[in-house]
């Protein structure tokens, strides 16, 4: 039912900003959670942030807290990740995902994924 397509990645200098978008083809249920994860070469896919689709409460990885903001638009369902004060360590492929039941910071517990968008932050 739910399909995800990320966009907005690219090359940016350290200290700069990017906004990632994740278009959602099917309207998420209010009980769903939507998250952003990232995967760098040689690393496991790691949690970045999630949002409760209905209620809107959020959680962030410590590494991005205060710099990244997750949000969603319900009317034309879209998940966003506003990334400010970017660091080279943020370089990764960023994926959006949907989990149907409960909040989770574990990638394997998400039910649907996009194909990812590359974010590269230069020193």
C-alpha positions in Angstrom: 0.0 0.0 0.0 2.6 2.5 1.1 5.4 3.4 -1.3 8.2 5.9 -0.5 10.5 8.0 -2.8 13.2 10.1 -1.3 14.6 13.3 -2.9 16.7 16.3 -2.0 20.1 14.8 -1.4 23.2 16.2 -2.9 26.6 17.8 -2.2 26.9 20.4 0.4 29.7 22.1 2.3 30.2 21.6 6.0 27.9 23.9 8.0 25.4 24.0 5.2 21.8 22.8 5.0 19.7 20.4 3.0 16.1 19.4 3.2 15.2 15.8 2.3 11.7 14.9 1.2 10.0 11.5 1.1 6.9 11.3 -1.0 4.4 8.8 0.3 2.1 7.3 -2.3 -0.5 5.9 0.1 -1.8 8.0 2.9 -0.3 6.7 6.2 -2.5 5.7 9.0 -2.3 7.8 12.2 -0.9 4.8 14.0 2.1 4.6 11.7 5.6 5.9 12.5 7.8 7.4 9.8 11.5 7.5 10.1 14.8 8.5 8.6 17.8 6.3 8.6 21.2 6.6 7.1 23.9 4.2 5.9 27.5 5.1 5.2 30.0 2.9 3.4 31.1 0.1 5.8 28.5 1.0 8.3 25.1 -0.5 9.4 22.0 1.4 8.6 21.5 3.7 11.6 18.6 5.6 13.1 18.4 9.3 12.5 14.8 10.3 13.6 11.2 9.3 13.6 7.8 10.9 13.9 4.5 9.5 15.0 2.4 10.2 11.9 -0.8 11.0 13.7 0.3 12.6 17.0 3.5 14.2 15.6 5.9 13.4 18.5 9.5 12.9 17.5 12.7 11.3 18.5 16.3 11.8 17.3 19.6 10.1 17.4 22.0 11.9 19.8 24.3 12.6 16.8 21.8 14.8 15.1 19.8 16.2 17.9 19.6 20.0 17.7 20.7 20.0 14.0 18.1 17.9 12.2 14.3 18.3 12.3 11.8 15.7 11.2 8.4 16.7 10.1 5.5 15.5 7.9 2.7 17.0 5.8 -0.4 14.9 6.0 -2.5 16.5 3.2 -0.2 15.4 0.4 1.7 12.9 2.4 5.3 13.8 2.6 8.0 13.2 5.2 10.8 15.8 5.6 14.2 16.0 7.2 15.6 19.4 7.6 19.3 19.1 8.1 21.3 22.1 9.4 24.9 22.5 10.5 25.9 19.6 8.4 29.1 17.8 9.2 31.2 15.4 7.1 30.2 12.6 9.4 26.6 13.1 8.1 27.7 11.8 4.7 25.5 8.7 3.9 22.6 7.4 1.9 19.5 8.6 3.7 16.4 6.4 3.6 12.9 7.0 4.7 10.8 4.2 6.2 7.4 3.4 7.6 6.6 1.2 10.6 3.0 0.2 11.0 3.1 -0.6 14.7 4.9 1.2 17.4 7.9 3.4 17.6 11.3 2.0 16.8 14.9 3.0 16.3 15.8 -0.3 14.7 15.9 -0.4 11.0 14.9 -4.1 10.6 11.6 -3.4 12.4 10.4 -1.0 9.6 8.0 -2.3 7.1 8.6 -0.2 4.0 11.6 1.7 2.6 12.5 4.1 -0.1 15.5 3.6 -2.3 17.5 6.3 -0.6 19.1 9.6 -1.5 22.8 10.4 -1.3 24.0 13.2 1.0 27.6 14.2 0.8 29.1 16.8 3.1 32.5 18.2 2.2 35.1 19.3 4.8 
